[in-house]
Amino acid sequence: MNYVPMIVCPRPFTMEGRTQKRMRPGMTIADMLLEFDLNPETLPARVLIDDCVVEKAYWHCVKPKAHHLVSVRVIPEGGNGQSKDILRIVAMYPFGTRTPQNTVNSGD
């Protein structure tokens, strides 16, 4: 039987909720995502066919062939500029981590 194996990992940091289905050849990636109750218009995810990344702009027209693995991995995304704030916090971390050991004046 011809089918397209598809694996969806809906959580960015764990394998929890990982789902696998056999999809019909001839379906677009967007149609396949809808079968998993995922909205392709708003889904922040990385989609691969075998080892090739498929850009979101092409999800509505790419139709994977039978027996080519489609994998979907949701990626973390901050809203309202949050991602920039998180990057600033991470970037500033080394400057804010002073301990008594590295603040002692060694003027002996």
Contacts in CASP RR format, 6 or more apart in sequence:
PFRMAT RR
TARGET T0000
AUTHOR 0000-0000-0000
METHOD contacts of the structure
MODEL  1
MNYVPMIVCPRPFTMEGRTQKRMRPGMTIADMLLEFDLNPETLPARVLID
DCVVEKAYWHCVKPKAHHLVSVRVIPEGGNGQSKDILRIVAMYPFGTRTP
QNTVNSGD
2 25 0 8 1.000
2 66 0 8 1.000
2 67 0 8 1.000
3 22 0 8 1.000
3 23 0 8 1.000
3 24 0 8 1.000
3 25 0 8 1.000
3 66 0 8 1.000
3 67 0 8 1.000
4 22 0 8 1.000
4 23 0 8 1.000
4 24 0 8 1.000
4 25 0 8 1.000
4 27 0 8 1.000
4 32 0 8 1.000
4 64 0 8 1.000
4 65 0 8 1.000
4 66 0 8 1.000
4 67 0 8 1.000
4 68 0 8 1.000
4 70 0 8 1.000
5 20 0 8 1.000
5 21 0 8 1.000
5 22 0 8 1.000
5 23 0 8 1.000
5 67 0 8 1.000
5 69 0 8 1.000
5 70 0 8 1.000
6 20 0 8 1.000
6 21 0 8 1.000
6 22 0 8 1.000
6 23 0 8 1.000
6 32 0 8 1.000
6 36 0 8 1.000
6 69 0 8 1.000
6 70 0 8 1.000
6 71 0 8 1.000
6 72 0 8 1.000
7 18 0 8 1.000
7 19 0 8 1.000
7 20 0 8 1.000
7 69 0 8 1.000
7 70 0 8 1.000
7 71 0 8 1.000
7 72 0 8 1.000
8 18 0 8 1.000
8 19 0 8 1.000
8 20 0 8 1.000
8 33 0 8 1.000
8 36 0 8 1.000
8 38 0 8 1.000
8 71 0 8 1.000
8 72 0 8 1.000
9 15 0 8 1.000
9 17 0 8 1.000
9 18 0 8 1.000
9 71 0 8 1.000
9 72 0 8 1.000
9 73 0 8 1.000
9 74 0 8 1.000
10 17 0 8 1.000
10 18 0 8 1.000
10 19 0 8 1.000
10 38 0 8 1.000
10 74 0 8 1.000
11 17 0 8 1.000
11 74 0 8 1.000
12 73 0 8 1.000
12 74 0 8 1.000
12 75 0 8 1.000
12 76 0 8 1.000
13 76 0 8 1.000
19 36 0 8 1.000
21 35 0 8 1.000
21 36 0 8 1.000
23 32 0 8 1.000
23 35 0 8 1.000
23 64 0 8 1.000
23 70 0 8 1.000
25 63 0 8 1.000
25 64 0 8 1.000
25 65 0 8 1.000
25 66 0 8 1.000
26 63 0 8 1.000
26 64 0 8 1.000
27 35 0 8 1.000
27 63 0 8 1.000
28 59 0 8 1.000
28 60 0 8 1.000
28 61 0 8 1.000
28 62 0 8 1.000
28 63 0 8 1.000
29 40 0 8 1.000
29 47 0 8 1.000
29 54 0 8 1.000
29 58 0 8 1.000
29 59 0 8 1.000
29 60 0 8 1.000
29 62 0 8 1.000
29 63 0 8 1.000
29 64 0 8 1.000
29 70 0 8 1.000
30 40 0 8 1.000
30 59 0 8 1.000
30 60 0 8 1.000
32 64 0 8 1.000
32 70 0 8 1.000
33 39 0 8 1.000
33 40 0 8 1.000
33 43 0 8 1.000
33 59 0 8 1.000
33 72 0 8 1.000
34 40 0 8 1.000
36 72 0 8 1.000
38 45 0 8 1.000
38 72 0 8 1.000
40 56 0 8 1.000
40 59 0 8 1.000
40 60 0 8 1.000
43 74 0 8 1.000
44 74 0 8 1.000
44 75 0 8 1.000
44 76 0 8 1.000
44 77 0 8 1.000
45 72 0 8 1.000
45 73 0 8 1.000
45 74 0 8 1.000
45 75 0 8 1.000
46 53 0 8 1.000
46 72 0 8 1.000
46 73 0 8 1.000
46 75 0 8 1.000
47 53 0 8 1.000
47 54 0 8 1.000
47 56 0 8 1.000
47 59 0 8 1.000
47 70 0 8 1.000
47 71 0 8 1.000
47 72 0 8 1.000
48 54 0 8 1.000
48 69 0 8 1.000
48 70 0 8 1.000
48 71 0 8 1.000
48 72 0 8 1.000
49 62 0 8 1.000
49 64 0 8 1.000
49 68 0 8 1.000
49 69 0 8 1.000
49 70 0 8 1.000
50 68 0 8 1.000
50 69 0 8 1.000
54 62 0 8 1.000
64 70 0 8 1.000
77 83 0 8 1.000
78 86 0 8 1.000
END
